[in-house]
């Protein structure tokens, strides 16, 4: 197995024995970026000198037997939505001035530094992370490492492509409607949206209660380790949660056999590609054979897209209103339509959508009194042609129309994880989504780990 195929956990094990060093791992990741990123456009910024400085410091700590964390020296990346001291945070937009002070770390970046992760650079996002694919006028189209003719998904497509292509073992994305889970499914990696507030955010997202940060990795163990790092509270997020009880790296190995899992192949209203449906059903059967008690049932809610549209477009409009004059002519044309749409809603419309979001959360809370977790496809279709916001020829007009399994659980603020379920006959990844009640991040990870054990997937 080459160094690029090692997970973060395996890298750290190699550091501890001296088989590998953080410098070697970082050089390897930088070489992968040089070889592949010209085609994939996963990164919008790479700082090799800074990364190697961090790696050399980590190498000394490992040599002296004093690593500062479970992920000390692991090559990683961060989506260009998080403030990062010393690097611009342009959010995929030409309207954000590059020449301004960049002297603040977001909570996510601060925790990564404290844990000794080697941050290679920042990953590509569509403008203000507004859609389910990743392209940027600043960088270009982010492509799928499995098949570069296909989209990597989005809006954390740069992070997913980087991890899947071996250009860093870990990354952190944002998820306001599926933006971690969509590209994780399309690229064949693990992507988790934890309970809202589990990972503190600063500045506050304009998408408010929809917005989450989430770890992205090639294994469930790595996802749990990174969530441990990111879950430390930060006083700048008033919605942040208290520290978790115990650690996720231990909770991931919880025995979940005998728990009750609901399997909803369509949520009661989604059209699913037959091949995707078959792959997900086979993964669910494997979980049942491994000891989960599976019941096929729907949670019983109608598509909440109308309410989601209100919350999403008004948040986008609020943020874009702060952009410099003339930005209307520079933003992504699709984003401009969302901007305009957001201004058509009243305060009463927003409050109605907020009330619907709360009611949906209560319904799902009741559902989870009977079912420990909910299993669904992550995305109802396989990855489609890159360079399009919706699948060509589909007749769809907006990205949420092709990702109806993800955004409902942003509205309910529940933890949800996408794990690889298999591949289509064309070799394209398909994800299984595992959803748990709020604050059950440990349970969601443990069920994901069970699937990883009974249906292992390639880590590279």
N, C-alpha and C positions, 0 to 999 in steps of 0.2 A: 504493500500500500504506500503510495506516495504521500509526502507531507501535506499536499493540498487536499487529500481525501480524509485527513484526520479531523475529528470533531474537536471542539474546544476542550472538552474533558480529556480526550486522548492527547491533545497537545500538552496540557498541564501535567498529565502523567509522565509524558516524555521529558518535560522540563525537570521534574522531580528526580528522575534517574540520570539526568545529564545526557540522555540520548539525543535530545534536541535542545536548542536554546531559543529564547524569544527573538533574538536577532535573526537566526536562521529562518524562523517561521515568518517573521515580518518581511525579510528579503524575498521569501517565496511568494508571499501574498502580493508584494509590489511587482514581482515578475509576472504574476498572473494578470494583474491590472494592465501591465504593458502589453501583454500578448492578446488580451481579449477585449479590453474596454474600448478600444477604437471602434469595435463593431457593436458592442452591447450598450455603451453609454450609461453604465450604472452609476458612475461617479461624475459629479460636477466640480469636485475639488479633491486633489490628492496632494498631500504634503509629506513627501518621502523623508525629507530631512528631519522633520519633527517626529515622525513615526519611529525612525531609527534611533533618535535620542531616547524616546520612551522605552524602546525595546532594550537598549543598552542598560538603562537603569534597572529594568526588570531582570535582565540577565544577571546583574550584580546581586540583586536580592535573592534570586534562586540559588546562585552559587554560594551565597553566605547562609542559606537556609532560612531566609526571612521574607518569603513572599508576603505581600500585603493583602492577598485575597485569593479566592478560589479560581479567579480568572486572570491573575496577574500575568501580564505579558502576552495576552491573546490578541491577535490582530482583529480589529473590529472597524465598524463604520457607524455613521449617524446620519439620519435623514436631514436634508437641508431645510427643515422646519424648526430645528432646535437652535437657540442661541448658543454660540460657541466662541469663547474668548479667543481673539486673534484671527478668526476666520469670518468672512462675511456670511450672513444668513439671508440669502436673496429670495428664498421661498419660490424659486423657479420663475421669478418675475423680473422683467427688464425695468419695471417701475420702481423697484426698491433701490435707492442709491447705494452703490458699492462703497463709495468714499465717505464713510462715517465711522465713528468709534465703534469697535466691536470688542467691548471689554467686559462682557457679562456672560457667564455660563448659565445655561438652563439647568434645572435640577437633574435632568437626565445626563447631561454632559459632566456636571460636577460629580455625580456618583460614579460615572465611568472612570474619571481621573482618579478618584479616591481608591477605586478597586484595582488600579494599575493596568487597566486595559490599554492596549496600543491602538489609538484611533488613527486610521490611515487617511481618512478624509470624510467628505460629506457626499451623500448619495442624492441622485436626481429625484426631483418631484415635479409633477405638473404644477402650474401656477397656483399658489396657495393651497395645494393638495386637494383640488376641487373635484377630481373625477377618478374613475376606476381603472384608467390606464395611465401610463407615464410617458409624457413627452414634454419638452420644454423648448421654447424659442432660444434659450441660452445654451442648451446642450444637444438637443435633438431627440430622436425617438429611442426610448429604452427598450431593448429587445430581450427575448427570452433565451437564456443560455441553452435550453434543451433544443430549441429550434428558433434561430434568430429571425426567421420570417414571421414569427408569432409575437404577440405582445407579452411583456412580462407581467401585465396587470398593473394595478396602481391603487392608491397613489404612492404607496411605498415600493413601487416597482424597482427603483434603483437599489434599494436595500436587499430585496429578494434576489435580484439578479446577481448582486455582488456575492451574497452568501452561496447561492447555487453554483456559481462559477468558480468558487474557491478564492475569490478576491477578498479574503477576510472571513473568519469563521462565524462572526456574530454581527448583528446590526440592530438598530432600534428605529422603528417606524412610528407613524401616527395612524390612527384608525378612527374616522368619524362616521363611516358608513360601510366599512369593510376594508379599509385601505391597507391593513396588515394581512388580513386573511385572504383577500382576493389574490394578491401576487404570490403569497405563500402557496396557495393551491395551484396556480398556473406554473410556478417554477419548481414545484416538488420539494418544498422545505416546510418547516414548522413555523407558524406565525400565530401569536397569541394576543388577544385583546383582553386584558385582565379587568376585574371589576373597576368601575369608574372611581378614580381617586386613588387606586392602588399604587400607580406611578404618578407622582406629583408633576404638575405642569406649571411653567411660568415662561412668558406671560400667559395669561388666561386665553384660551382659544376663543375666537369669535363664534365657533360652533357650539360653545357652551357645554351642556350636559351630554352631547353626542360624542365629544372628543376624548380619545384615549391615546396613550402611548403604549407600545407593545414590543416585546422582544422577538427577534427572528433568528433562527438557527437551523442547523442541519440535524439536530436530534432533540428529543424531549428533555433529556438531562441537561443539555446546554441551555435550553429555554428556561428551565427551572433555575439554573445557576444565575442567569442574567436577570431574571425577575427578582431573585434575592438581592442583587446589587441595586436594582432600580427602585425597590420598594421602600427605601429609607425616606421618612417624611421630610418635607421641606416647608419652612414657615411661609414661603411665598405663595403656596397654594392653599387657600382657605377650605377647599373641598377635599384636600388630601386626607387619606385614612391614617389611622394609627398603625404602628409597626405590626406586621403579621405575627401570629403566634407560631413559634417554631420557624423552620426554614423550608423553602420549597424544594431544595435539593434532597431533603429527607422525605418530605411529604409525597414526592413523586413516586416513591416506592410503596405507597400505601396499598394494601390488598383491597381491591374493589370488586372481587368476585362475589356474586350474590346481590349486588346492588341492582336497582330497577332502572332500566334505561328505556326511554321512549324513542322510537324510530319513526320519524316523519319524512317520508321520501319527497314530499311536495309542499309541506306546510298547509296543504289543503287547497292551494291555488296556483302553484308554480308548474309550468311546463318544463320538463327535464329531458335533456338529450338521452336517448335510450342507452347509449354506451356508458355515459356517465352514471346513469341510474344503476346499471348492472354492476359497475365497479364498486360503487358505494354500498350497494346491497350485499356484495360479497364480503366487504370489510365489516359490515355490521354482523353478518353471520359468523365471521371469525371471532368477533367480540362475544357473541352469544355462546359459541363453542368453548370459549375461554372462561365462561362463568358469569357473564352479565345476564341478567334476566331482561330479555328484549320484548317489548310490546309495541306493535306498530299502531301508532295513534298520532293524531294531529293536536297541536296545542289549542286550536279552536279560535283563532283570531283572523280577521280579514286583513288583506294587504294594507299596511299602514303607510304606504308611500305618500298619499296626499299630505298627511301630517308631517312626515319626514321632509317633504319638499319645502314646506313652510319654514321649518326649523333650519334646514340647510341653506336655502336661498337668502333668508333674512340675515343669517350669520355671515354669509359671503358678502352681501351688500354692505353690512356694517363695516367689515374689514376694508373692502375696496373703496368705500367712501373716504378712507383716510389716506389713500394713495394720492400722489401729486396730480395737479390739474393736467388734463390731457391723457391720462392713463386709459380712458375709455377706448382710445384708438390703438392702444398697444397691447391690451390684454387678449388672451386666448378668446376667439370669437364665441365659443361655447360658454366660457366663463362670463363674457359680457351679457349673454342672454340670461344667465343665472342672476347676475347683478341687477339687471332690469326687472326680472321677475320678483326679486326680493323686495323691491320698492312698491310692488302692487299689493302687498299684504299689510293689514292694519295691526295695531297692537292687540285688538280683539282676536284677530286671526291667529296671532302668535300664542296668545293665552289659551285659545281653543286647542291648538296643536300641542301645547305643553300639557294640557289636561288629558288629551288622548295618549300622550306618551306615558303619563303617570298611570292611567287606567290599564295600559298594556303591561306595564311593570307589575301591577297588582295581579292581573290575570296570570302572568307567568309565575309569579310567586306562589299562587294557589296551585298551578300545574305542578310545580316542583315539590309540593307536599306529597304528591303521589308518584313522581318520577324523579329520581336523583339527578339524571342528566337527560338531555335531548340530543339525538343524533340526526344530522341532516347532511345532504351534500353541502359543500362550501359554495360552489358555483354550479349552476345547472347546465353549463356548457363547457367544452374544452377551450383552451386558449385559441384566440382567433387572430386574423392577420394584423400585424403591427401597423401603426399609423392611423388607426380609426378609433373613435370614441365608442362605437357600437359595432357589433359584428356586421360586416358588409352583406347587404342583401337581406338582413333580418327584418327590415321594416321598423326597427326600434329607433327612437329619437334621443333617448337620454340614458346615461350609464346606469342609473339605479334599476332600469327595466331588465337588465341582464344579470343583476346580482341581488335578487330578492331574498336570499337566505341570510344576508349579512346585516343590512341596516336595521332590521327590527330589533336586533340585540344591542345596537348602540342606543336605541331609544329606551330600552329597558335597563341598560347599564350592566348587564350580566357578563360574566367571563365567558369567552368563546375562543376556541382554538381550532386552527385548521392543521390537519396532519395528513401526510400522503396516504392515499387509499389504494393507488395503483396507477396504471398508465393505459391510455387508449391503444387501439391497434396501430395508430400512427406514432406511438411512443410519447404522447403528451400527458403530463401529470394531471391527476384528478385528486382533489382533496375531500376529506371527510371533516365536517364541523362537529365539535362537541361543545355543547352549551350547558352551563350549570347555573344554579341560583346565585344571586349576588353573594359575594364574599366566599364562594366555594372554589377559588382559584386552585387550591391544592387538589380538590377532587377532579377538576377538569384535567389537570396535568397528569394525575394518576391514571385516569381512563385513557388518555393519550399514550401514556407509557405502556399500558397493556396492549394497545393496538400495535405499537412499535415492536413489542416482544413477539406477538403472534404473527404479524405480517411485516417482517423487517423490510425496510426500503434502503436503496443505495444512499449513502451520505454525500455523494458527489456525482 
